[in-house]
Amino acid sequence: MGKKVKNKDLAERLGVSSTLVSLVLNNKADQHGIRKDTQEKVLALARQMGYFDLLKDGNEVSPVEEKPGVIGMIVPSLHDQFVYEITPFLQKAFASIGVGFSVITKDPDDRRYNRLIGAFRKFYSGLILVGEAADDYTIRSLRSTGYPFVLLEKCVRMLRLNTVCTDMSEGSQRVADHIEKLGYKNILTVTYANSLINDRVVIDMLRDALGRKTGINKPVNVELDNQIVSSDIDFSQLEKYMRPPHSADVMIILHSDLVYRIMAFLRKKNLRVPQDIALISMEEGIGFDLMFTPVTSLKKPFTGMALKVANMIWSEVKNSGNGKYKRQVNITPELVIRNSCGTI
């Protein structure tokens, strides 16, 4: 049997009183008005430190009801860069609290997918819906039955739901501040034509942030066609803005996979990054730090997001989807500065 975890050990780690920890572990927190997020932190740390395991070893029963099981995460595609990056952090977060974790791809057939939603309730204790996997039908269906779920990188403004998102407003402000510091005037924002509807919010955030800077011209948005079989893109759409009268100083690219293609075309045109045009990505990509010109990018806070999601969905499961508080958490991304923006 391991060393017994005491209330004061948990209290010291969390910076709270031993009395508060005792009330949470004895299922009396609600009676004394202790906030749900504080309860979650106490219970999550208790799990991580083996508090409940030691009770089981001693044949003791915890007053706090535990509902371990498997959490499912429905994603739009396994090829999604965000899904690829955050999955290991989520696996680690759920493993630390003794909960299973599984990833499911959203079925492209809406009718078949809608039927599967009912089946998911039987197999999973709760669901995480990522991005476009959180469509209106799925949200309404889960919400109407009180099923535990959390939205990840998806915000529904009209409803009070548990959501965890990257704070792209603050991220856009950090990009704008850095561009102002470097003295650039003419900016291109670049995205895919078929993702413009989803990207419009971020593009507007960038425009607002840049618009508050003196001496910076209104950015021009370029939409590139990604429905091409080959790896080529129509570079002429960008080329005309790199010549007078616009003469772009810097490109802000919204998708990490688009960065690789644009960098390849710039090399074909013998254009240097950052000497001829600087480049900043709104997403971190695999190997950005190892490219011929390392790419400056916004890096999403995967560790913080994973921990928030894990604690939030576990709280929802514990309360059978009827938790009193619904929280919208936005976490600020980090601007990782490398050579491509012209800083070094």
C-alpha positions as CSV (number, residue, x, y, z in Angstrom):
1,M,0.0,0.0,0.0
2,G,1.4,3.4,-0.9
3,K,1.7,6.4,1.3
4,K,-1.6,7.7,2.6
5,V,-2.7,11.0,0.9
6,K,-3.8,13.4,3.5
7,N,-6.2,16.3,3.2
8,K,-3.4,18.8,4.1
9,D,-1.3,17.4,1.3
10,L,-4.0,18.2,-1.2
11,A,-4.6,21.6,0.4
12,E,-1.0,22.6,0.2
13,R,-0.7,21.7,-3.5
14,L,-3.9,23.6,-4.3
15,G,-3.3,26.6,-2.0
16,V,-6.6,26.1,-0.2
17,S,-7.6,25.1,3.3
18,S,-7.8,21.6,4.6
19,T,-11.4,22.2,5.6
20,L,-12.3,23.0,2.0
21,V,-10.6,19.8,0.9
22,S,-12.4,17.8,3.5
23,L,-15.8,19.2,2.6
24,V,-15.2,18.3,-1.1
25,L,-14.0,14.8,-0.4
26,N,-16.9,14.2,2.0
27,N,-19.5,15.3,-0.6
28,K,-20.5,18.4,1.4
29,A,-19.1,21.0,-1.0
30,D,-22.5,22.1,-2.5
31,Q,-24.0,22.6,1.0
32,H,-21.3,25.1,1.8
33,G,-21.3,26.9,-1.5
34,I,-17.9,25.8,-2.8
35,R,-17.6,26.6,-6.5
36,K,-17.8,23.7,-9.0
37,D,-14.4,24.5,-10.6
38,T,-12.8,24.4,-7.1
39,Q,-14.4,21.0,-6.5
40,E,-13.1,19.7,-9.8
41,K,-9.6,20.8,-9.0
42,V,-9.7,19.1,-5.6
43,L,-11.1,15.8,-7.0
44,A,-8.8,15.8,-10.0
45,L,-5.7,16.2,-7.9
46,A,-7.0,13.6,-5.4
47,R,-7.3,11.1,-8.3
48,Q,-3.8,12.0,-9.6
49,M,-2.3,11.5,-6.2
50,G,-4.0,8.2,-5.7
51,Y,-6.4,9.2,-2.9
52,F,-9.2,7.0,-4.2
53,D,-6.9,4.0,-5.0
54,L,-5.7,4.0,-1.4
55,L,-9.3,4.0,-0.1
56,K,-10.0,0.9,-2.3
57,D,-6.9,-0.8,-1.0
58,G,-8.2,-0.3,2.6
59,N,-11.7,-1.4,1.6
60,E,-13.0,2.0,2.4
61,V,-15.9,3.7,0.5
62,S,-15.5,7.3,-0.7
63,P,-18.5,9.6,0.0
64,V,-17.7,11.1,-3.4
65,E,-19.4,9.2,-6.2
66,E,-16.9,8.2,-8.9
67,K,-18.0,7.4,-12.4
68,P,-15.0,6.2,-14.3
69,G,-15.5,5.0,-17.8
70,V,-14.6,5.9,-21.4
71,I,-14.8,9.4,-22.8
72,G,-15.3,9.6,-26.6
73,M,-14.0,12.5,-28.8
74,I,-15.8,13.0,-32.1
75,V,-13.5,14.8,-34.6
76,P,-14.2,16.0,-38.2
77,S,-11.1,14.2,-39.6
78,L,-8.1,12.3,-38.3
79,H,-6.0,14.4,-40.7
80,D,-6.9,17.6,-38.8
81,Q,-3.7,19.2,-37.5
82,F,-5.3,20.3,-34.3
83,V,-6.6,16.7,-33.6
84,Y,-3.2,15.2,-34.2
85,E,-1.5,17.7,-31.9
86,I,-3.9,17.7,-28.9
87,T,-4.7,13.9,-28.7
88,P,-1.6,12.9,-26.8
89,F,-2.2,15.6,-24.2
90,L,-5.8,14.5,-23.8
91,Q,-4.7,10.9,-23.4
92,K,-2.3,11.9,-20.7
93,A,-4.9,14.1,-18.9
94,F,-7.6,11.3,-18.9
95,A,-5.0,8.7,-17.8
96,S,-4.1,10.8,-14.8
97,I,-7.7,10.7,-13.5
98,G,-8.2,7.0,-14.4
99,V,-10.6,7.6,-17.3
100,G,-10.5,5.8,-20.7
101,F,-10.3,7.9,-23.9
102,S,-11.2,7.1,-27.5
103,V,-11.3,9.1,-30.8
104,I,-14.1,8.7,-33.3
105,T,-14.3,10.2,-36.8
106,K,-17.5,12.0,-37.7
107,D,-19.4,10.0,-40.4
108,P,-19.7,12.1,-43.6
109,D,-23.2,10.6,-44.1
110,D,-25.4,12.8,-41.9
111,R,-28.3,10.3,-41.5
112,R,-26.0,7.5,-40.5
113,Y,-24.0,9.8,-38.2
114,N,-27.3,10.9,-36.5
115,R,-28.2,7.3,-35.8
116,L,-24.8,6.7,-34.3
117,I,-25.2,9.5,-31.8
118,G,-27.8,7.4,-30.0
119,A,-25.3,4.4,-29.9
120,F,-22.5,6.6,-28.5
121,R,-24.6,7.2,-25.4
122,K,-24.4,3.5,-24.6
123,F,-20.7,3.1,-25.0
124,Y,-19.3,6.4,-23.6
125,S,-19.7,8.1,-20.3
126,G,-19.4,11.5,-22.1
127,L,-18.4,13.1,-25.4
128,I,-16.0,15.8,-26.6
129,L,-17.2,17.4,-29.8
130,V,-14.3,19.0,-31.8
131,G,-14.9,21.8,-34.3
132,E,-17.4,21.0,-37.0
133,A,-18.3,17.7,-35.4
134,A,-20.4,19.8,-33.1
135,D,-23.2,20.4,-35.6
136,D,-26.6,21.7,-34.5
137,Y,-28.4,18.3,-34.6
138,T,-25.7,16.6,-32.4
139,I,-25.8,19.5,-29.8
140,R,-29.6,19.5,-29.7
141,S,-29.8,15.7,-29.4
142,L,-27.2,15.5,-26.5
143,R,-28.6,18.5,-24.7
144,S,-32.2,17.3,-24.8
145,T,-31.3,14.1,-23.0
146,G,-28.9,15.7,-20.5
147,Y,-26.0,13.8,-21.9
148,P,-22.5,15.0,-20.7
149,F,-20.6,16.7,-23.4
150,V,-18.1,19.5,-24.0
151,L,-17.3,21.5,-27.1
152,L,-13.6,21.9,-28.1
153,E,-12.7,24.7,-30.5
154,K,-16.3,25.4,-31.2
155,C,-18.4,28.2,-29.7
156,V,-22.2,28.4,-29.9
157,R,-23.0,31.9,-28.8
158,M,-26.8,31.4,-28.4
159,L,-26.5,28.6,-25.9
160,R,-24.9,28.2,-22.5
161,L,-22.6,25.2,-23.1
162,N,-19.3,23.9,-21.7
163,T,-16.7,25.0,-24.3
164,V,-12.9,25.2,-24.4
165,C,-11.4,27.3,-27.2
166,T,-8.2,29.0,-28.2
167,D,-8.5,32.7,-27.7
168,M,-8.0,33.8,-31.3
169,S,-8.9,37.4,-30.4
170,E,-5.9,37.6,-28.1
171,G,-3.8,35.6,-30.6
172,S,-4.7,38.1,-33.4
173,Q,-3.7,41.0,-31.1
174,R,-0.3,39.4,-30.5
175,V,0.3,38.9,-34.2
176,A,-0.7,42.6,-34.8
177,D,1.5,43.9,-32.1
178,H,4.5,41.9,-33.5
179,I,3.8,43.2,-37.1
180,E,3.7,46.8,-35.8
181,K,7.0,46.2,-33.9
182,L,8.7,45.0,-37.1
183,G,7.4,48.0,-39.1
184,Y,5.4,46.2,-41.8
185,K,2.7,48.2,-43.6
186,N,1.1,46.0,-46.3
187,I,-0.4,42.7,-45.1
188,L,-1.9,39.7,-46.9
189,T,-4.2,37.3,-45.1
190,V,-4.3,33.9,-46.9
191,T,-6.7,31.1,-46.6
192,Y,-8.5,28.4,-48.6
193,A,-11.6,29.4,-50.5
194,N,-13.7,26.5,-49.2
195,S,-12.9,27.3,-45.6
196,L,-13.6,31.0,-45.8
197,I,-16.9,30.7,-43.9
198,N,-15.2,29.2,-40.9
199,D,-12.2,31.4,-41.2
200,R,-14.1,34.7,-41.4
201,V,-14.2,35.2,-37.7
202,V,-10.4,35.0,-37.4
203,I,-9.9,37.2,-40.5
204,D,-12.2,39.8,-38.9
205,M,-10.3,39.6,-35.6
206,L,-7.0,40.2,-37.5
207,R,-8.4,43.1,-39.4
208,D,-9.7,44.7,-36.2
209,A,-6.4,44.2,-34.4
210,L,-4.4,45.6,-37.4
211,G,-6.9,48.4,-37.9
212,R,-6.1,49.8,-34.4
213,K,-2.4,50.2,-35.4
214,T,-1.3,53.5,-37.0
215,G,0.6,53.3,-40.2
216,I,-0.6,49.9,-41.2
217,N,-2.8,49.6,-44.3
218,K,-6.0,47.6,-44.4
219,P,-5.0,44.0,-45.0
220,V,-6.1,42.2,-48.2
221,N,-7.5,38.7,-48.0
222,V,-6.6,36.1,-50.7
223,E,-8.6,32.9,-51.0
224,L,-6.7,30.0,-52.7
225,D,-8.4,27.1,-54.4
226,N,-7.5,23.8,-52.7
227,Q,-9.6,21.6,-54.9
228,I,-6.7,20.8,-57.2
229,V,-5.4,17.2,-57.6
230,S,-1.7,18.2,-57.8
231,S,0.2,19.9,-55.1
232,D,0.2,23.2,-57.2
233,I,-1.9,26.2,-56.3
234,D,-2.7,29.2,-58.4
235,F,0.3,31.4,-57.3
236,S,-0.9,34.3,-59.6
237,Q,-3.6,35.1,-56.9
238,L,-0.8,36.0,-54.5
239,E,1.8,37.3,-57.1
240,K,-0.3,40.3,-58.1
241,Y,-0.4,41.5,-54.5
242,M,3.4,41.1,-54.1
243,R,3.9,43.7,-56.9
244,P,3.0,47.4,-56.8
245,P,0.7,49.0,-55.9
246,H,0.1,46.7,-52.9
247,S,3.7,45.4,-52.5
248,A,2.9,43.1,-49.6
249,D,5.5,43.0,-46.8
250,V,4.1,40.0,-44.9
251,M,1.7,37.1,-45.4
252,I,-0.5,35.9,-42.5
253,I,-1.5,32.3,-43.4
254,L,-4.5,30.8,-41.5
255,H,-3.8,27.1,-42.1
256,S,-0.5,25.3,-41.3
257,D,-0.8,22.9,-44.3
258,L,-1.1,25.9,-46.6
259,V,2.3,27.2,-45.3
260,Y,4.2,24.3,-46.8
261,R,2.7,24.8,-50.2
262,I,3.2,28.6,-50.2
263,M,6.8,28.2,-49.1
264,A,7.5,25.7,-51.9
265,F,6.1,28.2,-54.5
266,L,8.1,31.0,-53.1
267,R,11.2,29.0,-53.6
268,K,10.2,28.2,-57.2
269,K,9.8,31.9,-57.8
270,N,13.2,32.6,-56.2
271,L,11.5,34.7,-53.6
272,R,13.2,34.7,-50.2
273,V,11.6,34.4,-46.8
274,P,11.8,36.9,-45.0
275,Q,14.0,39.1,-47.2
276,D,11.4,39.4,-50.1
277,I,8.3,38.7,-48.0
278,A,7.8,37.8,-44.4
279,L,5.5,35.0,-43.3
280,I,3.5,34.3,-40.1
281,S,1.2,31.3,-39.6
282,M,-1.9,31.4,-37.4
283,E,-1.4,27.7,-36.6
284,E,1.7,25.8,-35.5
285,G,2.7,23.0,-38.0
286,I,4.8,19.9,-37.8
287,G,8.5,20.7,-38.4
288,F,8.0,24.5,-38.6
289,D,11.1,24.9,-36.5
290,L,13.1,22.7,-38.8
291,M,12.2,24.2,-42.2
292,F,14.8,26.0,-44.3
293,T,13.3,29.2,-43.0
294,P,11.7,28.4,-39.6
295,V,8.2,29.6,-39.4
296,T,6.8,32.1,-36.9
297,S,3.4,30.8,-35.7
298,L,0.7,30.9,-33.1
299,K,1.0,27.8,-30.9
300,K,-2.2,26.6,-29.3
301,P,-2.1,25.9,-25.6
302,F,-2.6,22.1,-25.9
303,T,-1.6,21.2,-22.3
304,G,-4.0,23.8,-20.7
305,M,-6.8,22.9,-23.1
306,A,-6.5,19.2,-22.4
307,L,-6.5,19.6,-18.7
308,K,-9.6,22.0,-18.8
309,V,-11.5,19.6,-21.1
310,A,-10.7,16.5,-19.0
311,N,-11.8,18.2,-15.7
312,M,-14.8,19.7,-17.3
313,I,-16.2,16.6,-18.9
314,W,-15.4,14.5,-15.8
315,S,-17.5,17.1,-13.8
316,E,-20.3,16.7,-16.3
317,V,-20.2,12.9,-16.1
318,K,-20.2,13.1,-12.3
319,N,-23.3,15.3,-12.4
320,S,-25.0,13.2,-15.1
321,G,-24.9,16.1,-17.6
322,N,-26.9,18.4,-15.3
323,G,-24.1,20.4,-13.8
324,K,-25.3,23.8,-12.5
325,Y,-22.5,25.8,-14.1
326,K,-21.7,25.9,-17.8
327,R,-18.4,27.5,-18.6
328,Q,-16.8,29.0,-21.7
329,V,-13.1,28.9,-21.3
330,N,-10.8,30.7,-23.8
331,I,-7.0,30.1,-23.5
332,T,-4.5,32.5,-25.0
333,P,-2.1,31.0,-27.6
334,E,1.6,31.6,-27.6
335,L,3.3,33.5,-30.5
336,V,6.5,31.5,-31.3
337,I,8.8,33.8,-33.0
338,R,11.2,32.4,-35.7
339,N,13.1,33.6,-38.7
340,S,10.2,33.7,-41.2
341,C,8.8,37.0,-39.8
342,G,12.1,38.8,-40.2
343,T,12.8,39.2,-36.5
344,I,16.2,37.3,-36.6
